[in-house]
Amino acid sequence: MAVTLRQQPRTNSNIAFQRAFHVVWRPKYRRRVLGGRIETRLNELTREVIEENGACLVEMEVMPDRVHLLVEVDPQSGIHKLVKAIKGRSSRVLRQKFPSLTSKLPTLWTNSSFVATMGGAPVDVVKRHAENQKNR
């Protein structure tokens, strides 16, 4: 997937904005459970929630023990609400569809997540960082 941020600000009825967030979260106990069909379904669920919340997915990288997102979010909606919605729905749906997750983990996700604004960093740098995490 090509990583490109919009050149023009996005707008809603009240404001114009151009802000991308780098978000990272992990499964409980850093278990390496995100692969195969679980990864595929997680991608689908994440895209659904992002679209429903009016956000824009720029890039997504799922590794066995973490998820990286680069997403544009309306500041009035808030990145924390989007992350909470993604983690909530994906946990419920994935644990129903894949019972092995229920037996391995009390909950799918940790309560915490990392969120940073792009802060002027080139998108390629953030993308490279996410891809390099696979090799760690």
C-alpha positions as CSV (number, residue, x, y, z in Angstrom):
1,M,0.0,0.0,0.0
2,A,1.4,3.4,-0.9
3,V,1.6,5.7,2.1
4,T,0.4,9.2,1.3
5,L,-1.1,11.8,3.5
6,R,-3.6,14.2,2.0
7,Q,-2.1,17.4,0.7
8,Q,-5.2,19.3,1.5
9,P,-6.7,19.5,5.0
10,R,-9.8,17.5,5.8
11,T,-12.9,19.3,7.0
12,N,-16.0,18.8,9.0
13,S,-18.8,21.3,9.7
14,N,-16.6,23.2,12.2
15,I,-12.9,22.8,11.5
16,A,-10.3,22.0,8.9
17,F,-7.5,19.7,10.1
18,Q,-4.5,17.8,8.9
19,R,-3.2,15.5,11.6
20,A,-2.0,12.0,11.4
21,F,-1.3,9.7,14.4
22,H,1.0,6.8,14.8
23,V,-0.7,4.3,17.2
24,V,0.8,1.1,18.6
25,W,-0.9,-1.4,20.9
26,R,-0.2,-5.0,22.0
27,P,-1.9,-8.2,23.0
28,K,-2.0,-8.9,26.7
29,Y,1.3,-10.2,28.0
30,R,2.9,-9.4,24.6
31,R,1.7,-12.8,23.4
32,R,2.5,-13.5,19.7
33,V,-1.0,-14.4,18.6
34,L,-1.6,-12.0,15.7
35,G,-1.0,-14.0,12.5
36,G,-2.8,-15.9,9.8
37,R,-6.6,-15.8,9.9
38,I,-6.6,-13.7,13.1
39,E,-4.4,-11.0,11.4
40,T,-6.7,-11.0,8.3
41,R,-9.9,-10.6,10.4
42,L,-8.2,-7.9,12.6
43,N,-7.3,-6.0,9.4
44,E,-11.0,-6.1,8.3
45,L,-12.4,-5.1,11.7
46,T,-9.9,-2.2,12.0
47,R,-10.8,-0.8,8.6
48,E,-14.5,-1.1,9.4
49,V,-14.2,0.8,12.7
50,I,-12.0,3.5,11.1
51,E,-14.5,4.0,8.3
52,E,-17.5,4.1,10.6
53,N,-15.7,6.8,12.7
54,G,-14.9,9.0,9.7
55,A,-11.2,8.6,10.1
56,C,-8.8,7.8,7.3
57,L,-6.4,4.8,7.4
58,V,-3.0,5.7,5.9
59,E,-1.1,2.6,6.8
60,M,-1.5,-0.5,9.0
61,E,1.1,-3.1,9.9
62,V,0.2,-6.1,12.1
63,M,3.0,-8.1,13.7
64,P,2.6,-11.2,15.8
65,D,2.9,-9.2,19.0
66,R,1.7,-5.6,18.1
67,V,-0.3,-3.5,15.8
68,H,0.9,-0.2,14.2
69,L,-1.5,2.2,12.6
70,L,-1.0,5.5,10.8
71,V,-4.4,7.2,10.8
72,E,-5.9,10.6,10.3
73,V,-8.5,11.5,12.8
74,D,-10.9,14.4,13.3
75,P,-9.5,16.2,16.4
76,Q,-13.1,16.6,17.7
77,S,-13.6,12.9,17.7
78,G,-10.4,12.1,19.4
79,I,-7.8,9.4,18.7
80,H,-8.4,7.8,22.1
81,K,-12.1,7.1,21.2
82,L,-11.0,5.5,17.8
83,V,-8.4,3.3,19.5
84,K,-10.9,2.2,22.2
85,A,-13.5,1.4,19.5
86,I,-11.0,-0.7,17.4
87,K,-9.7,-2.6,20.5
88,G,-13.2,-3.2,21.9
89,R,-14.8,-4.5,18.7
90,S,-11.8,-6.5,17.6
91,S,-11.4,-8.1,21.0
92,R,-15.0,-9.2,21.2
93,V,-15.2,-10.4,17.6
94,L,-11.8,-12.2,17.5
95,R,-12.3,-14.0,20.8
96,Q,-15.8,-15.2,19.6
97,K,-14.4,-16.4,16.2
98,F,-11.1,-17.8,17.5
99,P,-11.7,-19.6,20.9
100,S,-7.9,-20.3,21.2
101,L,-7.6,-16.6,22.1
102,T,-10.0,-17.0,25.0
103,S,-8.0,-19.9,26.5
104,K,-4.6,-18.1,26.1
105,L,-5.5,-14.6,27.3
106,P,-7.9,-13.2,29.9
107,T,-8.4,-10.2,27.5
108,L,-7.0,-9.8,24.0
109,W,-5.4,-6.3,24.4
110,T,-3.5,-4.5,27.1
111,N,-5.2,-1.4,28.5
112,S,-2.4,0.8,27.2
113,S,-1.4,2.1,23.8
114,F,1.2,4.4,22.3
115,V,0.0,7.4,20.4
116,A,2.1,10.1,18.7
117,T,1.4,12.8,16.2
118,M,3.4,12.8,13.1
119,G,5.0,16.1,14.2
120,G,6.4,16.9,10.8
121,A,8.2,13.6,10.4
122,P,8.1,12.3,6.9
123,V,5.6,9.5,6.4
124,D,8.3,7.3,4.9
125,V,10.3,7.5,8.2
126,V,7.3,6.4,10.2
127,K,6.5,3.6,7.7
128,R,10.1,2.4,7.8
129,H,10.0,2.3,11.6
130,A,6.9,0.2,11.6
131,E,8.4,-2.2,9.0
132,N,11.7,-2.4,10.9
133,Q,9.8,-3.6,14.0
134,K,9.2,-6.9,12.2
135,N,12.9,-7.6,12.3
136,R,13.2,-7.2,16.0
